[in-house]
Amino acid sequence: MHGSRKRRFELALPRVEVPKALSDLTAQVASGLLLIAGEPVSIDDCVSLKIGIKHFGVSSLLKVTLKYPTLGPEALPTPESLETDVEPPDAGSEAGERVGSGGRLRYKSLKKRMKQTFKGLVTALRAGLAPDAATTAAFIADSRSMITYSGKGDAFYPAYAAEVDRLEQAAANDDIAAMTASVAALDRMKKECHSRHA
């Protein structure tokens, strides 16, 4: 996975202890932790978790692999890659029409505007700079508007809204690392949503 870092753990144990080891491993998962050989390992920000067991006669090997997002600018897409992003179709839109019924911006027009402000965020953060406050505010406002359009990936909206809140907080604190992590997470969500709804 591009833009990720991995942590791997392997535990050799008697085969009869595998059920207890699995139970111990996941005992605190509700609080965002795995217990691996007694060591608490956070899963709050992991993007992928894989648990595997291989049996070798009376012995077993328990493998745990966690992938976490890279936190630096390399986790962000390149501005060039944003030019080729596929936008979800806007059924029923007419060329040149920006405002739909009720004076609300048409979804396709909103997405085009968001694409430009997102590119501004990415460009600044890849250079290690805080994005322009107006660009950040525009992207956040448009993101909150976007999740009011039904039928465009509604299942993704709660996680997306939470990440937009984190981006807003990071921007308020001038925390470039946290902004970078949020923008990278938003990019992953966008790609996943577009892969299912485009």
MARZA-440836 format. One line per field, with one value per atom (N, C-alpha, C): residue number from 1; chain; x negated, y negated, z negated; atom name; residue in one letter. Coordinates in steps of 0.05 Angstrom, whole numbers. Example, Ala and Ser with C-alpha at 12.3 -4.5 7.8 and 13.67 -1.06 7.14 Angstrom:
MARZA-440836
num <- 1:1:1:2:2:2
chaine <- A:A:A:A:A:A
px <- -264:-246:-264:-257:-273:-258
py <- 114:90:66:45:21:-1
pz <- -156:-156:-156:-142:-143:-157
atome <- N:CA:C:N:CA:C
residu <- a:a:a:s:s:s
//
This chain:
MARZA-440836
num <- 1:1:1:2:2:2:3:3:3:4:4:4:5:5:5:6:6:6:7:7:7:8:8:8:9:9:9:10:10:10:11:11:11:12:12:12:13:13:13:14:14:14:15:15:15:16:16:16:17:17:17:18:18:18:19:19:19:20:20:20:21:21:21:22:22:22:23:23:23:24:24:24:25:25:25:26:26:26:27:27:27:28:28:28:29:29:29:30:30:30:31:31:31:32:32:32:33:33:33:34:34:34:35:35:35:36:36:36:37:37:37:38:38:38:39:39:39:40:40:40:41:41:41:42:42:42:43:43:43:44:44:44:45:45:45:46:46:46:47:47:47:48:48:48:49:49:49:50:50:50:51:51:51:52:52:52:53:53:53:54:54:54:55:55:55:56:56:56:57:57:57:58:58:58:59:59:59:60:60:60:61:61:61:62:62:62:63:63:63:64:64:64:65:65:65:66:66:66:67:67:67:68:68:68:69:69:69:70:70:70:71:71:71:72:72:72:73:73:73:74:74:74:75:75:75:76:76:76:77:77:77:78:78:78:79:79:79:80:80:80:81:81:81:82:82:82:83:83:83:84:84:84:85:85:85:86:86:86:87:87:87:88:88:88:89:89:89:90:90:90:91:91:91:92:92:92:93:93:93:94:94:94:95:95:95:96:96:96:97:97:97:98:98:98:99:99:99:100:100:100:101:101:101:102:102:102:103:103:103:104:104:104:105:105:105:106:106:106:107:107:107:108:108:108:109:109:109:110:110:110:111:111:111:112:112:112:113:113:113:114:114:114:115:115:115:116:116:116:117:117:117:118:118:118:119:119:119:120:120:120:121:121:121:122:122:122:123:123:123:124:124:124:125:125:125:126:126:126:127:127:127:128:128:128:129:129:129:130:130:130:131:131:131:132:132:132:133:133:133:134:134:134:135:135:135:136:136:136:137:137:137:138:138:138:139:139:139:140:140:140:141:141:141:142:142:142:143:143:143:144:144:144:145:145:145:146:146:146:147:147:147:148:148:148:149:149:149:150:150:150:151:151:151:152:152:152:153:153:153:154:154:154:155:155:155:156:156:156:157:157:157:158:158:158:159:159:159:160:160:160:161:161:161:162:162:162:163:163:163:164:164:164:165:165:165:166:166:166:167:167:167:168:168:168:169:169:169:170:170:170:171:171:171:172:172:172:173:173:173:174:174:174:175:175:175:176:176:176:177:177:177:178:178:178:179:179:179:180:180:180:181:181:181:182:182:182:183:183:183:184:184:184:185:185:185:186:186:186:187:187:187:188:188:188:189:189:189:190:190:190:191:191:191:192:192:192:193:193:193:194:194:194:195:195:195:196:196:196:197:197:197:198:198:198
chaine <- A:A:A:A:A:A:A:A:A:A:A:A:A:A:A:A:A:A:A:A:A:A:A:A:A:A:A:A:A:A:A:A:A:A:A:A:A:A:A:A:A:A:A:A:A:A:A:A:A:A:A:A:A:A:A:A:A:A:A:A:A:A:A:A:A:A:A:A:A:A:A:A:A:A:A:A:A:A:A:A:A:A:A:A:A:A:A:A:A:A:A:A:A:A:A:A:A:A:A:A:A:A:A:A:A:A:A:A:A:A:A:A:A:A:A:A:A:A:A:A:A:A:A:A:A:A:A:A:A:A:A:A:A:A:A:A:A:A:A:A:A:A:A:A:A:A:A:A:A:A:A:A:A:A:A:A:A:A:A:A:A:A:A:A:A:A:A:A:A:A:A:A:A:A:A:A:A:A:A:A:A:A:A:A:A:A:A:A:A:A:A:A:A:A:A:A:A:A:A:A:A:A:A:A:A:A:A:A:A:A:A:A:A:A:A:A:A:A:A:A:A:A:A:A:A:A:A:A:A:A:A:A:A:A:A:A:A:A:A:A:A:A:A:A:A:A:A:A:A:A:A:A:A:A:A:A:A:A:A:A:A:A:A:A:A:A:A:A:A:A:A:A:A:A:A:A:A:A:A:A:A:A:A:A:A:A:A:A:A:A:A:A:A:A:A:A:A:A:A:A:A:A:A:A:A:A:A:A:A:A:A:A:A:A:A:A:A:A:A:A:A:A:A:A:A:A:A:A:A:A:A:A:A:A:A:A:A:A:A:A:A:A:A:A:A:A:A:A:A:A:A:A:A:A:A:A:A:A:A:A:A:A:A:A:A:A:A:A:A:A:A:A:A:A:A:A:A:A:A:A:A:A:A:A:A:A:A:A:A:A:A:A:A:A:A:A:A:A:A:A:A:A:A:A:A:A:A:A:A:A:A:A:A:A:A:A:A:A:A:A:A:A:A:A:A:A:A:A:A:A:A:A:A:A:A:A:A:A:A:A:A:A:A:A:A:A:A:A:A:A:A:A:A:A:A:A:A:A:A:A:A:A:A:A:A:A:A:A:A:A:A:A:A:A:A:A:A:A:A:A:A:A:A:A:A:A:A:A:A:A:A:A:A:A:A:A:A:A:A:A:A:A:A:A:A:A:A:A:A:A:A:A:A:A:A:A:A:A:A:A:A:A:A:A:A:A:A:A:A:A:A:A:A:A:A:A:A:A:A:A:A:A:A:A:A:A:A:A:A:A:A:A:A:A:A:A:A:A:A:A:A:A:A:A:A:A:A:A:A:A:A:A:A:A:A:A:A:A:A:A:A:A:A:A:A:A:A:A:A:A:A:A:A:A
px <- -17:0:-18:-13:-28:-21:-42:-37:-30:-41:-35:-60:-59:-81:-69:-86:-75:-89:-74:-85:-76:-96:-90:-98:-82:-88:-84:-102:-99:-102:-84:-85:-84:-105:-104:-93:-74:-61:-50:-44:-32:-4:2:27:52:51:74:78:58:61:71:75:84:111:131:157:153:138:134:117:97:81:97:116:134:152:163:180:165:140:124:117:111:103:125:150:172:188:179:194:200:182:186:190:199:202:223:243:264:252:230:216:194:192:173:145:144:118:119:96:91:71:72:52:35:11:-7:-30:-30:-49:-50:-27:-25:-30:-38:-44:-20:-10:13:4:19:13:38:36:59:68:94:105:122:122:140:136:110:106:96:98:88:108:98:115:120:105:108:98:112:104:108:87:89:78:94:86:86:63:61:50:57:47:38:14:3:-2:8:4:-19:-36:-58:-57:-39:-37:-25:-39:-30:-37:-52:-59:-45:-43:-29:-45:-41:-53:-30:-27:-7:-21:-10:-22:-1:-10:6:-8:5:-6:13:2:18:5:22:12:23:5:12:6:20:14:-13:-27:-52:-43:-58:-49:-62:-82:-95:-83:-94:-83:-82:-99:-99:-73:-57:-31:-10:-16:4:2:23:22:5:-5:-19:3:-3:17:24:4:9:30:28:47:76:79:106:119:103:114:129:120:132:153:159:179:206:219:246:266:283:304:330:345:371:389:404:422:444:453:475:499:515:538:556:563:582:570:544:533:531:534:531:506:494:469:474:456:457:475:492:511:497:494:480:498:521:540:564:571:594:619:639:664:660:673:671:646:632:609:584:585:562:544:518:497:500:499:501:477:481:461:435:438:415:399:412:399:384:397:385:360:361:338:315:321:300:286:301:290:273:283:268:242:242:218:196:203:184:173:191:182:165:173:158:130:128:102:85:97:82:72:88:79:56:59:38:12:13:-11:-26:-12:-25:-37:-21:-30:-54:-54:-77:-102:-99:-122:-129:-114:-119:-108:-90:-78:-49:-40:-12:3:25:41:53:60:73:99:103:126:153:155:180:185:164:166:176:163:171:200:207:235:255:248:266:270:247:249:266:262:277:307:314:342:354:340:350:353:335:336:362:367:392:417:415:438:441:419:419:434:430:442:471:483:512:526:510:522:526:550:555:550:543:539:512:493:467:445:452:432:438:464:473:459:452:439:412:400:373:375:399:402:394:401:394:363:349:320:307:318:308:312:336:342:323:318:299:271:263:236:235:256:257:255:268:266:237:223:195:178:184:169:174:198:204:190:189:175:145:134:105:98:115:111:112:131:133:109:96:72:46:48:25:7:20:5:3:-19:-23:-23:-35:-36:-8:8:36:52:48:62:55:29:20:33:34:47:76:90:119:123:107:111:105:85:79:102:114:137:161:165:188:184:159:153:159:151:157:187:202:231:244:234:245:240:217:211:229:232:248:278:288:315:319:300:303:301:286:284:310:327:353:376:373:396:391:367:362:372
py <- 24:0:-25:-42:-67:-85:-98:-116:-103:-78:-65:-54:-49:-37:-13:8:33:40:54:66:95:113:142:155:174:189:218:235:264:277:295:309:339:354:383:393:412:422:450:465:491:488:506:505:503:517:517:490:472:446:424:431:412:398:413:400:379:386:366:343:348:326:307:317:300:284:297:283:261:267:247:224:231:211:190:199:181:172:179:172:143:125:97:82:96:84:62:64:43:17:18:-7:-15:-2:-10:2:25:38:67:77:106:111:134:142:164:157:176:183:208:217:198:189:171:142:135:108:95:73:59:46:51:39:25:-1:-16:-9:-7:-2:-25:-47:-70:-81:-85:-97:-78:-52:-33:-32:-28:-27:2:21:49:66:88:106:134:151:178:196:216:236:263:277:303:324:349:371:393:403:426:448:471:494:511:520:538:561:580:602:592:596:587:558:545:517:500:474:455:429:414:388:368:349:328:303:293:269:247:223:199:178:167:146:122:99:74:55:41:20:-7:-26:-53:-72:-94:-114:-127:-134:-149:-178:-190:-216:-240:-235:-258:-265:-285:-294:-273:-252:-231:-215:-218:-204:-218:-242:-257:-250:-253:-249:-271:-267:-289:-307:-332:-350:-340:-328:-318:-295:-278:-256:-265:-288:-299:-308:-313:-322:-299:-274:-251:-236:-247:-234:-233:-211:-207:-218:-235:-246:-229:-225:-211:-226:-212:-226:-241:-262:-278:-274:-255:-248:-272:-277:-298:-326:-329:-356:-365:-391:-402:-419:-419:-434:-463:-474:-502:-509:-490:-496:-490:-511:-508:-506:-517:-518:-501:-483:-466:-479:-462:-472:-481:-501:-511:-528:-535:-552:-538:-512:-497:-490:-493:-487:-458:-454:-426:-410:-385:-367:-367:-366:-365:-391:-414:-439:-441:-431:-430:-413:-390:-372:-384:-398:-412:-433:-448:-469:-456:-434:-420:-408:-399:-388:-409:-434:-455:-463:-465:-473:-450:-425:-402:-402:-408:-410:-431:-454:-474:-465:-450:-438:-419:-401:-381:-395:-414:-428:-441:-455:-468:-448:-428:-408:-392:-385:-370:-387:-413:-431:-437:-425:-429:-455:-467:-493:-490:-508:-509:-520:-507:-518:-545:-560:-585:-581:-598:-595:-596:-613:-615:-590:-578:-553:-531:-529:-509:-512:-536:-542:-535:-541:-536:-506:-491:-462:-450:-459:-448:-454:-479:-486:-470:-467:-451:-421:-411:-383:-379:-398:-396:-398:-414:-416:-390:-378:-354:-331:-329:-306:-309:-331:-334:-324:-316:-306:-275:-266:-238:-222:-197:-179:-182:-196:-200:-186:-167:-154:-158:-158:-164:-148:-123:-106:-117:-133:-144:-170:-183:-210:-213:-195:-199:-199:-181:-180:-204:-212:-236:-261:-264:-287:-289:-266:-265:-274:-265:-272:-302:-313:-342:-357:-348:-361:-361:-338:-336:-356:-358:-377:-405:-412:-439:-445:-425:-429:-432:-415:-417:-444:-454:-480:-502:-500:-520:-521:-497:-495:-499:-505:-507:-482:-459:-434:-421:-426:-417:-387:-373:-344:-332:-343:-333:-340:-364:-370:-351:-345:-326:-299:-289:-263:-264:-286:-288:-289:-305:-307:-280:-266:-239:-220:-221:-204:-211:-237:-246:-236:-237:-227:-197:-182:-153:-148:-163:-160:-167:-189:-197:-175:-164:-143:-119:-111:-88:-93:-117:-124:-125:-138:-140:-112:-94:-67:-53:-60:-47:-62:-89:-105:-120:-116:-130:-114
pz <- 0:0:0:19:20:-3:-14:-36:-62:-67:-92:-105:-131:-145:-159:-163:-174:-200:-217:-241:-240:-245:-244:-270:-279:-303:-297:-307:-304:-332:-338:-363:-358:-366:-364:-391:-388:-412:-407:-428:-424:-411:-394:-379:-397:-420:-438:-451:-450:-463:-443:-418:-398:-406:-413:-420:-443:-464:-486:-476:-459:-448:-432:-416:-400:-419:-439:-458:-472:-481:-495:-476:-451:-431:-427:-427:-420:-445:-468:-493:-496:-487:-490:-464:-444:-417:-418:-436:-438:-447:-461:-470:-451:-428:-408:-411:-425:-430:-423:-413:-413:-434:-447:-466:-454:-445:-431:-450:-460:-480:-504:-512:-535:-529:-504:-496:-483:-494:-481:-455:-434:-408:-398:-392:-384:-355:-352:-325:-316:-332:-327:-299:-290:-265:-244:-249:-229:-206:-182:-158:-150:-161:-154:-177:-183:-204:-193:-195:-186:-208:-215:-234:-220:-222:-209:-228:-223:-239:-220:-225:-210:-231:-225:-243:-232:-250:-244:-264:-258:-277:-304:-326:-352:-358:-340:-344:-324:-331:-313:-313:-291:-289:-285:-303:-302:-291:-268:-255:-256:-264:-263:-247:-227:-211:-211:-219:-220:-200:-185:-167:-178:-180:-189:-167:-165:-145:-151:-130:-133:-141:-159:-170:-155:-139:-126:-100:-86:-61:-39:-42:-22:-23:-44:-46:-28:-19:-4:26:40:69:82:106:120:132:135:148:176:190:217:216:196:195:190:178:174:200:220:246:260:253:267:250:226:209:224:221:232:213:222:205:209:189:193:212:228:247:232:243:232:250:243:260:264:288:294:296:293:295:324:328:355:356:379:383:376:360:353:330:322:300:273:256:231:207:209:186:193:174:178:167:164:152:123:115:88:83:105:102:92:89:79:102:97:117:126:152:163:153:148:137:154:180:198:195:194:191:164:143:116:117:129:131:146:168:183:166:151:133:111:100:79:90:115:127:127:134:135:107:88:61:49:54:44:56:82:95:81:73:59:32:18:-8:-4:16:21:29:47:57:34:16:-6:-26:-33:-53:-42:-17:-5:-7:-7:-9:-38:-57:-85:-96:-82:-90:-98:-115:-122:-98:-90:-68:-75:-54:-57:-74:-94:-112:-96:-76:-61:-45:-34:-19:-37:-61:-80:-88:-95:-104:-82:-57:-34:-31:-33:-30:-52:-77:-99:-96:-88:-84:-62:-40:-18:-25:-41:-50:-67:-84:-101:-84:-63:-45:-29:-20:-3:-17:-43:-57:-62:-52:-54:-29:-8:17:13:14:10:36:32:55:68:55:67:50:34:17:-13:-19:-46:-68:-62:-83:-91:-74:-80:-95:-95:-106:-136:-154:-182:-186:-174:-177:-164:-141:-127:-144:-155:-172:-196:-208:-231:-223:-200:-190:-183:-172:-166:-192:-213:-239:-249:-245:-254:-237:-211:-195:-205:-211:-221:-247:-265:-290:-285:-268:-262:-249:-232:-220:-241:-259:-280:-298:-301:-317:-302:-276:-258:-260:-261:-264:-236:-223:-195:-193:-213:-212:-215:-232:-235:-211:-199:-174:-152:-150:-130:-133:-158:-163:-156:-162:-156:-126:-112:-83:-69:-79:-68:-73:-97:-104:-86:-82:-65:-36:-27:0:2:-18:-18:-17:-34:-35:-8:4:30:51:52:72:67:42:36:43:37:43:74:88:117:130:118:130:129:110:107:119:122:131:157:169:195:218
atome <- N:CA:C:N:CA:C:N:CA:C:N:CA:C:N:CA:C:N:CA:C:N:CA:C:N:CA:C:N:CA:C:N:CA:C:N:CA:C:N:CA:C:N:CA:C:N:CA:C:N:CA:C:N:CA:C:N:CA:C:N:CA:C:N:CA:C:N:CA:C:N:CA:C:N:CA:C:N:CA:C:N:CA:C:N:CA:C:N:CA:C:N:CA:C:N:CA:C:N:CA:C:N:CA:C:N:CA:C:N:CA:C:N:CA:C:N:CA:C:N:CA:C:N:CA:C:N:CA:C:N:CA:C:N:CA:C:N:CA:C:N:CA:C:N:CA:C:N:CA:C:N:CA:C:N:CA:C:N:CA:C:N:CA:C:N:CA:C:N:CA:C:N:CA:C:N:CA:C:N:CA:C:N:CA:C:N:CA:C:N:CA:C:N:CA:C:N:CA:C:N:CA:C:N:CA:C:N:CA:C:N:CA:C:N:CA:C:N:CA:C:N:CA:C:N:CA:C:N:CA:C:N:CA:C:N:CA:C:N:CA:C:N:CA:C:N:CA:C:N:CA:C:N:CA:C:N:CA:C:N:CA:C:N:CA:C:N:CA:C:N:CA:C:N:CA:C:N:CA:C:N:CA:C:N:CA:C:N:CA:C:N:CA:C:N:CA:C:N:CA:C:N:CA:C:N:CA:C:N:CA:C:N:CA:C:N:CA:C:N:CA:C:N:CA:C:N:CA:C:N:CA:C:N:CA:C:N:CA:C:N:CA:C:N:CA:C:N:CA:C:N:CA:C:N:CA:C:N:CA:C:N:CA:C:N:CA:C:N:CA:C:N:CA:C:N:CA:C:N:CA:C:N:CA:C:N:CA:C:N:CA:C:N:CA:C:N:CA:C:N:CA:C:N:CA:C:N:CA:C:N:CA:C:N:CA:C:N:CA:C:N:CA:C:N:CA:C:N:CA:C:N:CA:C:N:CA:C:N:CA:C:N:CA:C:N:CA:C:N:CA:C:N:CA:C:N:CA:C:N:CA:C:N:CA:C:N:CA:C:N:CA:C:N:CA:C:N:CA:C:N:CA:C:N:CA:C:N:CA:C:N:CA:C:N:CA:C:N:CA:C:N:CA:C:N:CA:C:N:CA:C:N:CA:C:N:CA:C:N:CA:C:N:CA:C:N:CA:C:N:CA:C:N:CA:C:N:CA:C:N:CA:C:N:CA:C:N:CA:C:N:CA:C:N:CA:C:N:CA:C:N:CA:C:N:CA:C:N:CA:C:N:CA:C:N:CA:C:N:CA:C:N:CA:C:N:CA:C:N:CA:C:N:CA:C:N:CA:C:N:CA:C:N:CA:C:N:CA:C:N:CA:C:N:CA:C:N:CA:C:N:CA:C:N:CA:C:N:CA:C:N:CA:C:N:CA:C:N:CA:C:N:CA:C:N:CA:C:N:CA:C:N:CA:C:N:CA:C:N:CA:C:N:CA:C:N:CA:C:N:CA:C:N:CA:C:N:CA:C:N:CA:C:N:CA:C:N:CA:C:N:CA:C
residu <- m:m:m:h:h:h:g:g:g:s:s:s:r:r:r:k:k:k:r:r:r:r:r:r:f:f:f:e:e:e:l:l:l:a:a:a:l:l:l:p:p:p:r:r:r:v:v:v:e:e:e:v:v:v:p:p:p:k:k:k:a:a:a:l:l:l:s:s:s:d:d:d:l:l:l:t:t:t:a:a:a:q:q:q:v:v:v:a:a:a:s:s:s:g:g:g:l:l:l:l:l:l:l:l:l:i:i:i:a:a:a:g:g:g:e:e:e:p:p:p:v:v:v:s:s:s:i:i:i:d:d:d:d:d:d:c:c:c:v:v:v:s:s:s:l:l:l:k:k:k:i:i:i:g:g:g:i:i:i:k:k:k:h:h:h:f:f:f:g:g:g:v:v:v:s:s:s:s:s:s:l:l:l:l:l:l:k:k:k:v:v:v:t:t:t:l:l:l:k:k:k:y:y:y:p:p:p:t:t:t:l:l:l:g:g:g:p:p:p:e:e:e:a:a:a:l:l:l:p:p:p:t:t:t:p:p:p:e:e:e:s:s:s:l:l:l:e:e:e:t:t:t:d:d:d:v:v:v:e:e:e:p:p:p:p:p:p:d:d:d:a:a:a:g:g:g:s:s:s:e:e:e:a:a:a:g:g:g:e:e:e:r:r:r:v:v:v:g:g:g:s:s:s:g:g:g:g:g:g:r:r:r:l:l:l:r:r:r:y:y:y:k:k:k:s:s:s:l:l:l:k:k:k:k:k:k:r:r:r:m:m:m:k:k:k:q:q:q:t:t:t:f:f:f:k:k:k:g:g:g:l:l:l:v:v:v:t:t:t:a:a:a:l:l:l:r:r:r:a:a:a:g:g:g:l:l:l:a:a:a:p:p:p:d:d:d:a:a:a:a:a:a:t:t:t:t:t:t:a:a:a:a:a:a:f:f:f:i:i:i:a:a:a:d:d:d:s:s:s:r:r:r:s:s:s:m:m:m:i:i:i:t:t:t:y:y:y:s:s:s:g:g:g:k:k:k:g:g:g:d:d:d:a:a:a:f:f:f:y:y:y:p:p:p:a:a:a:y:y:y:a:a:a:a:a:a:e:e:e:v:v:v:d:d:d:r:r:r:l:l:l:e:e:e:q:q:q:a:a:a:a:a:a:a:a:a:n:n:n:d:d:d:d:d:d:i:i:i:a:a:a:a:a:a:m:m:m:t:t:t:a:a:a:s:s:s:v:v:v:a:a:a:a:a:a:l:l:l:d:d:d:r:r:r:m:m:m:k:k:k:k:k:k:e:e:e:c:c:c:h:h:h:s:s:s:r:r:r:h:h:h:a:a:a
//
